[in-house]
Amino acid sequence: MALHYNFKNIKNYESLCYIEFDLEEFNNLPEEDKWDIGGMTGWSKVTPDLKWFDPETNDGKGYIVRLNPVTDVLIWICGAVGMPTITKKNAIEFYNRCNVYERIRGSWLIDNKITQQDVYDHIGLSTNNSRMTRQQFLKVLFKRGDYWKQEGDLDEKSITQVNLESYPLKKLGGK
């Protein structure tokens, strides 16, 4: 199933969910500096000849635009935490699940973790992800990967075993 999302109900979504950069200024940057602007992935060039061009943006000049990385991550997190929408009523639960997920799995963003303010700013975001209860979320979270082992699931050698292989010990009696 394809992932669908809607952020039209997010307050100030135009300025929060998109990052815009002046096209002329961007084109004048040295090539190596262009990669520092959000990793240069997901940018779209918007010029006056395109039908979705907004003449109110950038004084009618061309610009490049992309989805805010935090918005992008929150769209994907909705599925990971089993909460397809962020509302005023569930924002703290959504944040708590993000927090637990990131503490166990690592940050979704390169240098930062999702904050409560990020979640509150995105109240109104909705996706077509499946809903999970808190118990279902925790069960799924801890059953994935190396975080929840079943009896007999040994995928690593013990320190003792590694030491014995590295430094074979002679049995008593020198044999």
N, C-alpha and C positions, 0 to 999 in steps of 0.2 A: 504494500500500500504506500502510495506517495505521501510525503509529509506536506501538509498544508498549514499555513499560519495566517493570522490576521492581527495586525497591530493598529488598525484604524481607531480602536477604542482606547489606545494609550494616549494620555494627555501629552500634547506637544510632540506627537510621534514624528512629525516631519523633521524637527530639529534633533530629536533624541535618537531615532532609529537609523538615521542616515548621516553619513559624513560626506560633505561636499568640499571640493578643492578647485580653485580657479584653474581652468585649463591652460590659459596662457602662462600663468605663473608656474604651473606644473611642467609644461613643456620646456621652460627655461632652466629647470633644475638639472644639475649634473646627473647622469644616469644612475650612479651609485646612490645618490640621495633619494631617488624615486622609490627605492626599495624600503627605505625607512618609514615611508608613509603607509602604515598599516600592512606592511609586507607585500604591498602591491597586488594582492590577490582580490578578486571580486570587484574590481573597479570597472565602471561603465562610463564611456565617454558620452556626454550629452551635448549636442550641438544644435544650433537654431533650426537646422533642416529636419530634425526628428520630430515626429508627431507628438511625443510626450514632453517636448521641451517646454519649460515654464519660463516665460520671458521675465517674470518677477524675480527669478533666482539669478544671482550673480550679474545683476544689471543688464540682463539680456545677452550676456556673453556665454560662450561654451564653458562647461565645467565637467569634472569627473565626480562620480558619486559611488558610494558603496554602502552596504549595510554596516551599521555600527557593530564591531566585533562582540560587544556585550549583548546586544540584541540577538545576534546570530547564535551565540552560545546559549542564551536563555531559551531560544526556540528548541534547540537540541536537548537541553536539560529537561524541558517539560516531559519528554519521553523517558529519560533516565530516572527521574524521580516520581513518575507516575501521576503527574498533575498537569492535565492538558491546558489549563488556564491559570492565570494569575489574577486574583480578585482581592479586594480589600479584606474580605473575610478569610481568605486562605494564605495571604502573603507571608505571615510568620511561619506557617507550616512549610510553605514552599522554600523559604530561606533555610529553615532548619534542615530540610532534606538535602538542599544544595550543600550546606555546610558539612553534613555527615558524609555525603558522597565525596566531596573534595578532600576531606581529611583522610579518607580511606583510599580513594583512587587517584588523588592528585588533582591539581587545578586544571580547569578547562581552559583558562587563559594562560598565556606563557608566563607572565610575571606576577599575576594577581589572582586573587580569589574573588568569587562573586560576593558582593556585600549586600547588607540589608537595603541600603539605599538603591542599589541596582535593581533589586526586586521591586521595591516600592515605586521606583520610576517607571517600571514596566507593567504596572497594574493595568489590565485591559488586554494583555497579550493572550491570544488563544491559538491552540493548535488542534489537530485531529489525533493526537496521541491517546493511548489508552490510559484509563484511570486506575490507580492502585491504592488500596488502603495503606495505612502506615505499616501494618504488619506485613502485607504483601511486599511493599517496598524494601523493608529491612531483610526479609527472607531472600529476595532476589539479590539485593546488594551483597549480602554475606555468602551467598552460594556461588557467586561468580569468581572465577580465577582462583588464586591461592589463598583466599581469605577464609574459606570455610572448607575444611577437609573432612572427608568421610573416613571411617576406620579402614586402614590399609592403604590409604592414598599417600604414599611416600614418593615425592618427586625429587627429593634432594638427599644426598648422602649425609649421614651424621658426621659431626666433627670427629668423633672417634674413628669412624670408618676412613675418613680422609687421612687422618694421622697414621693409621695403620698401613694404608697403601703408600703413603709418602715415606714413612720410616718403619720398614718392616722390623718387628720385634722378634728376637729369637726366643724360642720356647725355653723354659727352664731346662737346664742340663746342657745347653749349648747346641741343641739339635735343630 
